[in-house]
């Protein structure tokens, strides 16, 4: 598989990379959790999943559970004020060249904010707000700001760009791969707050 071909893994990396679950309320006697798996079925207010190791997982849903799906976007869609996440490789010249960029909706602003190394050599994940977009010979230079720093990402026309958009529970079809941000009660019940499809 060519490098960065699996954009699903990049989405999971940017979510896992967050410190805590930004934007989720602090609930007494509940712990923030992340759940990854494949949808088996949706039964009323319970989502049944098959975890990465084949374990069955059930997650409770309610009227506040938000679902987001990934849709194709474009270089021209990136604008000042957007909250984005990008995996980028640092070249010998010290510049960061994006290999994938995702535009988040306002509801997910702040998710995983910051910059951190990925497993691949010289590769960084940056989750930040766009402060400036400048035309460049290689495409666009997207300047971003995050807590504690700034960065410039060179985004070429070949870079896959997608947007996460709100959807309804109908998007949670059998076989869909999802990443869930939620809370876990003392009795072990997991309540989904945000569900991101990562297909």
C-alpha positions in Angstrom: 0.0 0.0 0.0 1.5 3.4 -1.0 2.3 5.8 1.9 -0.8 7.7 3.2 -3.1 5.7 0.9 -5.2 4.8 4.0 -6.8 8.1 4.9 -9.0 6.2 7.4 -5.9 5.6 9.6 -5.1 9.3 9.4 -8.5 10.2 10.7 -8.1 7.8 13.6 -4.6 9.1 14.3 -5.8 12.7 14.5 -8.6 11.7 16.9 -6.5 9.5 19.1 -3.9 12.2 19.2 -6.1 14.6 21.2 -5.5 15.2 24.9 -8.8 14.3 26.5 -12.0 14.9 24.5 -12.0 18.5 23.7 -15.5 20.1 24.1 -17.1 17.2 25.9 -18.8 18.1 29.2 -17.2 16.9 32.4 -19.8 14.5 34.0 -19.5 13.4 37.6 -18.5 9.7 38.0 -18.1 9.3 34.2 -14.9 8.8 32.2 -14.2 10.1 28.7 -13.6 7.1 26.3 -12.8 6.5 22.7 -14.3 3.5 20.9 -13.4 2.2 17.5 -15.2 -0.5 15.5 -17.4 -1.7 12.7 -21.1 -1.3 12.9 -23.0 -4.5 13.2 -26.5 -3.1 13.8 -28.5 -0.2 15.1 -31.1 -1.3 17.6 -33.3 1.6 18.6 -31.0 3.6 20.9 -28.1 1.2 21.0 -25.3 0.9 18.4 -23.8 -2.6 18.2 -20.1 -2.7 17.1 -17.4 -5.3 16.4 -14.2 -4.0 17.8 -10.7 -4.3 16.2 -10.0 -7.5 18.0 -13.5 -9.0 17.3 -14.9 -8.0 20.6 -18.6 -7.1 20.6 -19.3 -3.5 21.9 -22.6 -1.8 22.6 -22.8 1.9 22.7 -25.9 3.9 23.9 -27.2 6.8 21.8 -29.5 9.7 22.7 -30.9 12.9 21.3 -27.6 14.6 21.8 -25.4 12.1 20.0 -23.9 13.8 16.9 -22.9 11.9 13.8 -20.4 13.1 11.2 -19.5 11.6 7.8 -16.5 12.3 5.5 -17.2 13.9 2.1 -14.8 15.0 -0.7 -13.8 18.6 -0.6 -11.3 20.8 -2.5 -8.3 23.0 -2.1 -10.5 26.0 -3.0 -12.8 25.2 0.0 -10.1 25.9 2.6 -10.6 29.4 4.1 -9.5 31.6 7.0 -11.2 30.5 10.2 -11.6 26.8 9.2 -10.5 24.3 11.8 -8.4 21.6 10.0 -6.3 18.6 10.6 -3.4 17.6 8.3 -0.7 14.9 8.2 2.4 16.4 6.7 6.0 15.4 6.0 8.8 17.7 6.9 11.2 18.0 4.0 15.0 18.6 4.0 14.2 22.3 3.6 12.2 22.2 6.9 8.9 22.8 5.1 5.7 20.8 5.9 4.0 19.3 2.9 0.5 18.0 3.5 -0.3 14.4 2.5 -4.0 14.7 3.6 -6.1 17.5 4.9 -9.5 17.4 6.6 -11.8 20.3 7.3 -13.8 20.0 10.5 -17.3 21.4 11.2 -17.7 24.1 13.9 -19.0 21.4 16.3 -15.6 19.7 16.3 -13.5 22.8 16.6 -10.6 22.2 19.0 -10.6 18.4 18.6 -7.0 17.2 19.0 -5.7 20.8 18.8 -1.9 21.0 18.5 1.0 19.4 16.6 2.4 16.0 17.3 4.7 13.4 15.6 3.2 10.4 13.9 4.7 7.0 13.6 6.2 7.6 10.1 9.5 9.4 10.1 9.5 13.2 9.8 5.7 13.2 9.7 3.6 15.5 11.9 -0.2 15.7 12.6 -1.4 19.3 12.9 -4.9 20.2 14.2 -5.3 24.0 14.1 -7.3 27.0 12.9 -6.5 28.5 9.5 -5.2 32.1 9.8 -4.2 32.7 6.2 -4.3 30.9 2.8 -1.7 32.0 0.2 -1.4 30.9 -3.5 2.0 29.2 -4.1 3.7 27.4 -7.0 3.0 24.1 -5.3 -0.7 24.9 -4.7 -1.5 26.7 -1.5 0.4 27.7 1.7 -2.1 27.2 4.6 -1.0 29.1 7.7 -2.5 27.7 10.9 -2.5 28.6 14.6 -2.9 26.3 17.5 -2.4 26.7 21.3 1.2 27.2 21.8 2.3 27.5 18.2 1.9 28.2 14.5 2.7 26.3 11.3 2.7 26.6 7.5 1.4 23.7 5.4 2.1 23.4 1.7 -1.0 21.8 0.2 -0.6 20.7 -3.4 -3.4 20.1 -5.9 -2.9 16.3 -5.5 -3.5 16.3 -1.8 -6.8 14.5 -0.7 -9.0 17.0 0.9 -12.2 16.0 2.7 -14.7 17.6 5.0 -16.5 16.2 8.0 -20.2 17.1 7.8 -23.2 16.4 10.1 -25.4 13.5 9.2 -28.2 11.5 10.8 -28.3 8.0 12.3 -29.0 6.6 8.9 -25.3 6.9 8.1 -24.6 4.2 10.7 -25.1 1.3 8.3 -23.9 -2.2 8.9 -20.3 -2.5 7.9 -19.5 1.2 8.4 -16.3 1.8 10.3 -16.7 4.4 13.1 -14.7 6.2 15.8 -16.7 7.3 18.8 -16.1 9.9 21.5 -18.2 9.3 24.5 -18.4 8.7 28.3 -18.3 5.6 30.4 -20.4 5.3 33.5 -19.3 3.3 36.6 -21.6 0.5 35.5 -19.7 0.2 32.3 -22.3 1.7 30.0 -20.8 3.7 27.2 -22.8 6.8 26.0 -21.8 8.1 22.5 -21.4 11.9 22.2 -19.9 12.1 18.8 -19.6 9.4 16.1 -17.3 9.9 13.1 -17.5 7.5 10.2 -14.0 6.7 9.0 -14.6 4.8 5.7 
